[in-house]
Amino acid sequence: MHVNTAIKTGLLAAAISLSPFAAFAEESSNPLPGTFSGNIALTNNYIFRGVTQTAHDAAIQGGLDWDTGMGLHFGTWASSLDFQDGGQATTELDLYAGYGGKIDNFSYDVGFTYYWYPGAAKVTNYNFWEVYGKAGYDFGVASLTGFVAYTPSNTITNLDATYVQASFAIPVIPELSISGAVGYYFLEALKNPTDYNIGATLSVYDWFTVDARYYDTDVASECLVGTIKYCDARLVVAIKRTF
């Protein structure tokens, strides 16, 4: 069973060379408006919408983003993966663009994401695109966010799919926050699964973050392929550096 995923090896190599990139960025005049940022992460498991994309193995991930400062933003994100398909797809590359902003404590974002799996045969139907919308409100003591994404051709059934999610984040101290989310997939011709996660994120000397998160779904017993339970409960720890 191959599942709809979110969310690059050449890009990762560029992200790993963090210090030279940062020095070059500071010394060069940028002809483009806005700001550029990047990130690189190591995780013991890559889980997307409740489903492991690495057969519960570790992954290296990274991304680059451009915020034009005028609402428009563009970016790319990459991750290693393992679909247990004989090595057809070993990398996920996401390309996205959107328009967003803030009005006081209210934030919004709408956009488009293309999920590309280099090396995968066309018959696998891995590659897909979706449109999304997101809105949130920061109450100070906590923030709430709603998210919805739609694709006319998901990788599970090659039919319509809509994913909705509600999430929260609570700042405990400046360096620590608690967050969680509940998501629901409307999958045509299949049972609609629910996924959820809860965890904590710690900032270490403004240098990197450590995120520890518990994931689970209501379809663990129905998401078994061979000996691998793709949708069962897992604790995931990720270390991330943003620059």
Summary of the structure (lengths in Angstrom):
residues: 243
radius of gyration: 18.1
end to end distance: 36.2
largest distance: 55.0
contacts: 739
relative contact order: 0.16
helix: 10%
strand: 55%
